[in-house]
């Protein structure tokens, strides 16, 4: 799995972890951008990140549905995991890519982004 796919999947897993299993795409993208900034990685567009996450659905890890946030966020994707989120995070964190990423910091950023949305 490519680095960008791993970063995208990690961001959606963290958001789902702090949000009862559901991860709205605007929040996922905000966390993804912040992780990339903090680790010096290139940032992909939101469309590309969503595409990476949807491809993870082919592994049977998660599903996506279009949902409306009405006037506040418009139509966006909402991702839900079909596998335990903790197991996905644990598996991803075994990769050296995530040595620079603090899970507790990522959770805090995700929670703040959810409050702001």
LINQUI-V354306 format. One line per field, one symbol per residue. ss: DSSP state (H for helix, E for strand, C for the rest). psi: psi as a letter, one per 30 degrees, with the letter a starting at -180 (. if undefined). burial: + if it has 9 or more other C-alpha atoms within 8 Angstrom, else -. A space follows every 50 residues. Layout:
ss=???
psi=???
burial=???
//
This chain:
ss=CCHHHHHHHHHHHHHHHHCCCEEEHHHHHHHHHHHHHHHCCCCCCHHHHH HHHHHHHHHCCEEEEEEECHHHHCEEEEEEECCCHHHHHHHHHCCHHHHH CCHHHHHHHHHHHHHHC
psi=kleeeeeeeeeeeeeeefhgfkjkeeeeeeeeeeeeefgglkklleeeee eeeeeffffgellkkklkgbfefaklkkkkkflkeeeeeeeeffkfegef kkeeeeeeeeeeeeef.
burial=---++++++++++++++++-+++++-+++++++-+++-----------++ -+++-++--+++++----+---+-+++++++-+-+--++--++----+-- +----++-+++-+----
//
